Amino acid sequence: MTRAAFVLVVDDEPDIRELLAQTLRLAGFDVSCAATGIEAMQRLGGRAPDLVVLDVLLPDLDGFEIARMMRRAGHGMPVLFLTAPGAAGRCTGPAGEADACVAKPFRLEEVVLRIRALLRRTRDTAAAPSRPDGPPLRPEGPPAETPARTPVRRPAADLHWVPW
């Protein structure tokens, strides 16, 4: 039996924090919440989360600084930033600290899908064999016994169009 992924939600707005926590619990995640950056760093001292959902604008520390502190402390879990509209470009990229960003207001389904994708990517990377001097090795090209693909052709008379 596999354990549920543990997600830490950090947001200073109680309604958003609770909505995310309830949604993630319903989606099968184990969830803990924090309202400030300091509280989030204290939570990292206990059970390490598999992923952190982190608001950029918090009352004590900004999300970027929290992510940098987490990385310096050796926490390598993925970070999903919740940002203001138009600020998502600041989160990812060479100077960004996040693995992904979602702009507020967001759809709950999008947050759940992003979390699942990040966890899948993290687990795939952890499971891949690695070289002692570099990144994980990935097999290149198709598997050796891939069957040839042949296009399927049907006569036009067999196609039935459904109007919208």
C-alpha positions as CSV (number, residue, x, y, z in Angstrom):
1,M,0.0,0.0,0.0
2,T,1.4,3.4,-0.9
3,R,1.1,6.4,1.4
4,A,-0.7,9.5,0.4
5,A,1.5,12.4,-0.7
6,F,2.0,15.0,2.0
7,V,1.4,18.6,0.9
8,L,2.1,21.7,2.9
9,V,-0.2,24.7,2.0
10,V,1.2,28.1,2.9
11,D,-1.2,31.0,2.5
12,D,-2.1,33.9,4.7
13,E,-5.7,34.1,3.5
14,P,-7.7,31.7,5.7
15,D,-10.4,31.1,3.1
16,I,-8.0,30.1,0.4
17,R,-5.9,28.0,2.8
18,E,-8.9,26.1,4.0
19,L,-10.4,25.7,0.5
20,L,-7.1,24.3,-0.8
21,A,-6.7,22.0,2.2
22,Q,-10.2,20.5,1.8
23,T,-9.8,20.1,-1.9
24,L,-6.5,18.4,-1.6
25,R,-7.8,16.1,1.1
26,L,-10.7,15.1,-1.1
27,A,-8.2,14.4,-3.9
28,G,-6.4,12.0,-1.6
29,F,-3.5,14.0,-0.3
30,D,-2.4,14.3,3.3
31,V,-2.3,18.1,4.1
32,S,-0.9,20.5,6.6
33,C,-1.3,24.2,6.6
34,A,0.7,27.3,7.6
35,A,-0.4,31.0,7.6
36,T,3.1,32.6,7.6
37,G,6.6,31.9,6.3
38,I,8.0,31.4,9.8
39,E,5.2,28.8,10.6
40,A,6.0,27.1,7.3
41,M,9.7,26.8,8.1
42,Q,8.8,25.4,11.5
43,R,6.6,22.8,9.9
44,L,9.5,21.7,7.7
45,G,11.3,20.7,10.9
46,G,8.9,17.8,11.4
47,R,7.6,15.5,8.7
48,A,9.0,16.8,5.4
49,P,6.3,17.4,2.8
50,D,6.4,15.8,-0.7
51,L,5.4,19.2,-2.1
52,V,4.8,22.8,-0.9
53,V,2.0,25.1,-2.2
54,L,3.4,28.5,-1.4
55,D,1.8,31.9,-1.7
56,V,4.2,34.6,-2.9
57,L,2.8,37.4,-0.8
58,L,2.9,36.5,2.9
59,P,2.9,39.0,5.9
60,D,6.4,38.1,7.2
61,L,8.5,36.7,4.4
62,D,7.8,36.5,0.7
63,G,7.5,33.1,-1.0
64,F,10.7,33.6,-2.9
65,E,12.7,33.9,0.3
66,I,11.0,30.9,1.9
67,A,11.8,28.8,-1.2
68,R,15.4,29.9,-1.0
69,M,15.6,29.1,2.7
70,M,14.1,25.7,2.0
71,R,16.7,24.9,-0.6
72,R,19.5,26.1,1.5
73,A,18.2,23.8,4.3
74,G,18.4,20.9,2.0
75,H,14.7,20.5,1.3
76,G,14.4,19.5,-2.4
77,M,10.6,19.0,-2.6
78,P,8.8,20.7,-5.5
79,V,7.3,24.1,-4.9
80,L,4.1,25.3,-6.5
81,F,3.7,29.1,-6.2
82,L,0.4,30.9,-6.0
83,T,0.9,34.3,-7.5
84,A,-0.9,37.5,-8.5
85,P,-2.1,37.6,-12.1
86,G,0.8,38.4,-14.5
87,A,3.5,37.5,-12.0
88,A,3.9,33.8,-13.0
89,G,6.9,34.7,-15.3
90,R,8.9,35.7,-12.2
91,C,8.4,32.4,-10.5
92,T,10.0,29.9,-12.9
93,G,13.0,30.4,-15.1
94,P,16.7,30.8,-14.2
95,A,16.1,33.2,-11.2
96,G,12.9,31.6,-10.0
97,E,12.6,29.3,-7.1
98,A,9.4,27.5,-8.1
99,D,8.8,24.4,-10.1
100,A,5.4,25.7,-11.3
101,C,3.1,28.7,-10.7
102,V,-0.6,29.2,-10.7
103,A,-2.0,32.7,-10.8
104,K,-4.8,33.8,-8.5
105,P,-7.7,33.5,-8.9
106,F,-7.2,29.9,-9.9
107,R,-9.4,26.8,-10.6
108,L,-9.0,24.1,-7.9
109,E,-8.8,21.5,-10.6
110,E,-5.7,23.2,-12.1
111,V,-4.0,23.2,-8.7
112,V,-4.7,19.5,-8.2
113,L,-3.5,18.7,-11.7
114,R,-0.3,20.7,-11.3
115,I,0.4,19.0,-7.9
116,R,-0.1,15.6,-9.4
117,A,2.2,16.4,-12.3
118,L,5.0,17.8,-10.1
119,L,4.8,14.7,-7.8
120,R,4.8,12.4,-10.8
121,R,7.9,14.2,-12.2
122,T,9.6,14.1,-8.8
123,R,8.9,10.4,-8.3
124,D,10.1,9.5,-11.8
125,T,13.3,11.4,-11.3
126,A,13.9,9.7,-7.9
127,A,13.3,6.3,-9.4
128,A,15.6,6.8,-12.4
129,P,19.1,5.4,-12.1
130,S,21.7,8.1,-11.8
131,R,25.4,8.6,-12.6
132,P,27.7,9.4,-9.7
133,D,28.8,12.6,-11.6
134,G,25.6,13.9,-13.1
135,P,21.8,14.0,-13.5
136,P,19.6,10.9,-13.6
137,L,20.0,8.7,-16.7
138,R,17.0,8.4,-19.0
139,P,16.8,5.8,-21.8
140,E,16.9,7.5,-25.1
141,G,14.7,6.5,-28.0
142,P,11.9,4.0,-28.2
143,P,12.1,0.6,-26.5
144,A,13.8,-2.1,-28.5
145,E,10.7,-4.0,-29.3
146,T,8.3,-1.3,-30.3
147,P,5.8,-2.5,-32.9
148,A,5.7,-0.5,-36.1
149,R,2.9,2.0,-36.3
150,T,0.6,1.8,-39.2
151,P,-2.1,4.4,-40.0
152,V,-5.7,3.3,-39.7
153,R,-7.7,4.2,-42.7
154,R,-11.5,4.1,-42.9
155,P,-13.8,4.9,-45.8
156,A,-15.5,8.2,-45.5
157,A,-18.9,6.5,-45.5
158,D,-18.0,5.0,-42.0
159,L,-17.5,8.4,-40.4
160,H,-20.5,9.9,-38.6
161,W,-20.3,13.6,-37.7
162,V,-22.1,14.8,-34.6
163,P,-23.1,18.5,-34.6
164,W,-22.3,20.6,-31.6
